[in-house]
């Protein structure tokens, strides 16, 4: 049986979160410093390395700061709160991209034009994004945390506020099964009326 050598997803100390919610400036600064790499990793996982992931992460952190005074602290609920905001900001970024079809690059010479490999990578990424759009937002978030960011089932359950690691695994299995069907061109099976 293989072991998982990845480091567990970090969690903020509950006392730090409580102090930040209470308005302690030093705690807020420490919490933001803690959250920045976690949020940036999430945004990069959803948006890619370029494509505004850094800007999106900054928007997430600002939104967390705005909502922090109204947040009611409960143990193990802070990361789901942050990832919920991050999911909405990523969705906003995808909507913004779909409305703005202008080429963001200046007219470059032939030496700066993308090669065939870059076009193939872009095409593959677009195909994956199109497939993921067929999933429920919760399933996309779950797959991002599990597959892209490498969170364990337990960490994903905590981050998304799911009841258990088993619930994560079941939802992940359903999402991946749906993606396999879509890739093979098979329709979704009809649900039985019980």
SVG drawing of the C-alpha trace seen along z (x, -y; Angstrom):
<svg xmlns="http://www.w3.org/2000/svg" viewBox="-41 -46 53 48">
<polyline fill="none" stroke="black" stroke-width="0.4" points="0.0,0.0 1.5,-3.3 1.8,-6.1 1.0,-9.7 4.2,-11.9 2.4,-15.2 2.3,-17.6 -1.2,-18.0 -3.1,-21.1 -2.4,-23.9 -5.1,-25.1 -5.1,-28.4 -4.9,-28.2 -8.4,-28.6 -7.1,-31.2 -5.6,-33.2 -8.9,-33.2 -10.9,-34.1 -8.5,-37.1 -8.7,-38.2 -12.5,-38.1 -12.4,-40.1 -10.4,-42.8 -6.9,-42.3 -4.7,-43.9 -1.7,-41.8 -3.8,-38.6 -5.5,-39.9 -2.0,-40.5 -0.8,-37.0 -4.0,-35.4 -3.6,-37.1 0.0,-36.0 -1.1,-32.5 -3.9,-32.5 -2.1,-34.2 -0.2,-31.0 -3.2,-28.8 -5.6,-31.0 -3.0,-31.6 -2.5,-27.9 -6.2,-27.4 -6.6,-30.2 -3.7,-28.9 -5.2,-25.4 -8.5,-26.7 -7.2,-29.5 -3.7,-28.3 -0.4,-29.9 -1.0,-33.0 -4.5,-34.2 -5.1,-36.4 -4.6,-33.9 -2.6,-36.4 -5.2,-39.1 -8.0,-36.7 -6.2,-35.6 -5.9,-39.2 -9.6,-39.8 -10.3,-36.7 -8.1,-38.0 -9.8,-41.4 -13.3,-39.8 -12.2,-37.7 -11.1,-40.9 -14.4,-42.7 -16.4,-39.7 -14.2,-38.9 -16.0,-41.2 -19.3,-39.6 -18.0,-36.0 -19.2,-33.9 -16.3,-31.7 -17.0,-28.0 -14.2,-25.4 -13.2,-23.9 -15.5,-26.3 -13.0,-29.0 -11.4,-27.3 -14.8,-26.4 -15.7,-30.1 -12.5,-31.1 -12.8,-28.5 -16.4,-29.5 -15.3,-33.1 -12.5,-31.8 -14.9,-29.7 -17.1,-32.7 -14.2,-34.9 -12.9,-32.3 -16.4,-32.0 -16.4,-35.8 -13.0,-35.6 -14.3,-32.9 -17.4,-35.1 -15.2,-38.1 -13.0,-36.2 -16.0,-34.9 -17.2,-38.5 -13.8,-39.9 -12.6,-38.2 -10.0,-40.8 -6.5,-39.6 -4.6,-40.7 -1.2,-40.6 0.4,-43.3 1.2,-42.5 4.4,-40.5 6.9,-39.6 7.2,-36.1 9.8,-35.1 7.3,-35.7 4.4,-33.8 3.4,-30.6 4.6,-27.3 2.5,-24.2 3.1,-22.7 1.7,-25.8 -1.4,-25.7 -1.9,-22.0 -1.6,-22.8 -4.1,-25.6 -6.5,-23.4 -6.3,-20.7 -6.9,-23.1 -9.9,-24.6 -11.3,-21.0 -10.8,-20.2 -12.5,-23.5 -15.4,-22.7 -15.8,-19.3 -15.7,-20.6 -18.5,-23.1 -20.8,-20.0 -20.2,-19.3 -22.0,-21.0 -19.9,-23.8 -19.5,-21.7 -18.0,-18.8 -15.6,-21.2 -14.4,-22.6 -13.9,-19.1 -11.9,-17.9 -9.8,-21.1 -8.9,-20.4 -8.3,-16.7 -6.8,-16.4 -5.2,-19.7 -4.1,-20.8 -3.5,-17.3 -5.6,-17.6 -6.5,-14.4 -10.1,-13.3 -10.1,-14.4 -8.6,-17.8 -11.1,-18.3 -14.0,-17.5 -12.8,-20.0 -12.2,-22.7 -15.6,-22.3 -17.6,-21.6 -18.5,-18.0 -19.5,-15.5 -16.7,-13.0 -13.9,-11.8 -16.3,-9.1 -18.6,-11.8 -15.7,-13.3 -14.7,-10.0 -18.3,-9.3 -18.7,-12.7 -15.3,-12.5 -16.2,-9.1 -19.5,-10.4 -17.8,-13.5 -15.1,-11.4 -17.6,-8.9 -19.6,-11.7 -16.5,-13.1 -15.6,-9.7 -19.0,-9.4 -18.8,-12.9 -15.3,-12.1 -16.7,-8.9 -19.7,-10.7 -22.2,-8.8 -25.2,-10.5 -25.9,-10.7 -28.1,-7.8 -31.7,-8.7 -32.4,-8.8 -35.1,-6.5 -38.2,-7.9 -38.5,-6.2"/>
</svg>
